[in-house]
Amino acid sequence: MSAALPAGWDRHAFLDINDFAKDTSWLHGVMEFFAKDGIAFMAVALVVAWWLGRAGRSPHKVASAVWGAIGALVALAIAQPISSAVDEHRPFVTIPKALLLVHHSTDPGFPSDHATAAGAVACAVFFVSWQLGAVTTLIALIIAFSRVYVGVHYPQDVLAGLGLGAAVVALGYFVVVPLMTRIAEWLTRTPLRPLITAGGQPPAT
């Protein structure tokens, strides 16, 4: 079975972004950073979301933040068989003259793991704080764009990743988080209470 090729619009969109990258060398350092290490901001966002839930004495928000981390892993696990089934070549493989700013293996690129994790976390954080969620979403979009900018993904790869991650977390918010909230509420009556809620008053639900 031969590897899948991107749709025509996707190839053209990648070439447009790649041409933009060739003309913006001053932006390379920033884009390379976000493409390789920007996912660390997602981890920070989850920690901040957990802290906000704890400070607000809300087991539900703490559970939502924790689900963000778990949901991202679930989404990544779902992405792996999809990636193997689609078996899409990376753009630097199918377009040898494309600008490639970071070293990368030639494993299948659809959907993007980075975008999948970023989409999952951004969605989860929105359930804790819309302000933090807005900032996290912006960073997630920058991470997704940077993966195309540096030449390792097509636009459809990162769009699919963002959508997959957000969908898994959104579904889990209604299916999994209620159970996790009850577990968090129970933990407030154990020595682990400081991880769930700050202060000595009964937690808000």
N, C-alpha and C positions, 0 to 999 in steps of 0.2 A: 504493500500500500504506500503510495507516494505521499509526501508531506503536503499539507494544505497550503494554499497560497492566499494572500489577502484579497479582499474585494477591491475592485478598481478604485472606488472612492477612497478607500483606506490607504492604498499605495500612494495616491496623489496627495492625500493629506499628510502622510509621512514625509513625502518629498518636499512639500511646502515648508514643513517644520524643520526639516533637515537643511534646506536652503537658508532658512532664517538663522539656524545655528551657525552655519558657515559665515554669515554676515555679522554675527554678534559674538566675536571672540571674547569681548569684555565680560560676557555673561557665563562663559564656560565654567569658571570656578564655582559659581553659585549653583548652577545646574548640576554639576558633577557631585557637589556636596549633597544636594537633595536627592539625587538619584541613588547614591550609595548609602548615605547616613541619615537621610531625612526621616526614615521610619522611626528613629529614636524619639522624634517629637511626638509620635503617636503613643509611645510608652509613657512619656511625660504627661500627656493629656489624660491618660487613664489614671495615673497616680493623682493628678489634680482633681479629677472627677471623683475618685474615691475619697479624697480628703474633703471635698465639698459635701459629699453625702454624709461623711462621718461628723463633720463640723455642724451640719444641719440636723444631726440626730435622726437621719432617715435611713433605716435599713433597706428601704426600697431603692434609694439612689445608690447606696453602697452595692447592692446586688446588681444594679444596672451597670455600674462601672466594672465589677468583676466579670459579669457576663460579656462585656466588651472584649476582655482579654480572651475568654474561653471561646466566644463567638468568632473571633478572628482566627483562632486555631482551627475551629470547625470549618470555616469558610476555606481556609488554605487546604485542609484535607479534602474537601469537595473539589477544589480546583485541580488537584493532581490528576485524577482520572480523566477529567475534562481535557487537560493539557495533553495527556498521552493519546486520547482518542482523536483530538483535532490535529495534533502533530504539526503545528504551524512553524515554518522556518522563521528565524529571526530576520529583521530587515537587512542587517549587515551581511547576511548569507545570500539573500536573494538579490540584493542591490550592492554589489561589491564596491562601487564608487561612493557609497553613502558615508558621511562623516560619522565616525565612531569615536566617542570621547572616553569611554571606559572599557576595560577589558571585560569580556563576558563569554561564558560557555555558549555552545550552539544548541543547547537544549530547547525544546518547544517553548514558544513565547506566549501562547494564548491559554488562559488569561494571565495577566501580570500578577505575580505573587505580591509584589509591593503595593500595587493598587488595591488588591483584594483585602490585604490587612488594613490599609489606610481607610478604605471605605467602611469596613466593619467598625473600626474604632471611632471614626467620625460620627457614624450613626448612633453608636452607644452613648457617646458623650452628649449628644443632643438630648437624650432622655434624662440626663442629669442637669444640664444647664444649656439653654439655647445660646447664651453668649459664648460660652466655652466651645459649644458645638460649632458655632459659626466660624470661630478662629481655627478650630481643628479641621473643619471642612475645607477652608482655604488652603491650609497646609497640605491636606490630602490631595487637593487638585494640583498644587505645585509639584508634589512628589510624582503624581501621575504624568503631568506634562513633562517633567524632567526626564522620565524614563524614555519618552519618545524623543526628546531633544538630544539626549546623548547617543541615540541611535540603537537602543537595544529592544525597543518595542514599537509596534504599530499602534496608531490611535485606538483601534478596536480592542486591542489587548488590554489597555488600561481602562477603557470605558466598561468593558465586560467585568474587569476585576473590581472596579468601584461598585458596580451594580450588584455583583455577586456578594461581596462583603456586606454591603448595606442590607441586602435582602435577607441574608442569613441572620444578622443581628436583629433586624426588625421583626422577623418571625419569632425569634427566640424571646424577644421582649414580651410578647404576649403569651408564649407557651412555657418558657423556662423561667423567666424572671419572677413570676408569682411564687413558684416553689422556692427559688433561691431567696426571696424576700422572707418567707416563713422560716427558712433555715437561719437567715441573718437575725431575725427577731429572737429565735431561740438562743443564738449565740450571745445575745445581750444579757442573758441570764447565766452566763458562764464566765470563766476567767478571761475569755477572748473578747469580752465586751468592749475594751478600748479600741479594738480594730473596727468595730461597727459604729460606735457612737461616742461622741465626746461628752464630758460632763456627767453629772450624777442623776439627772432627771430622766424620767421614762422617755424612750425614743419616740419620735414621730413616725408615722407610717405613711 
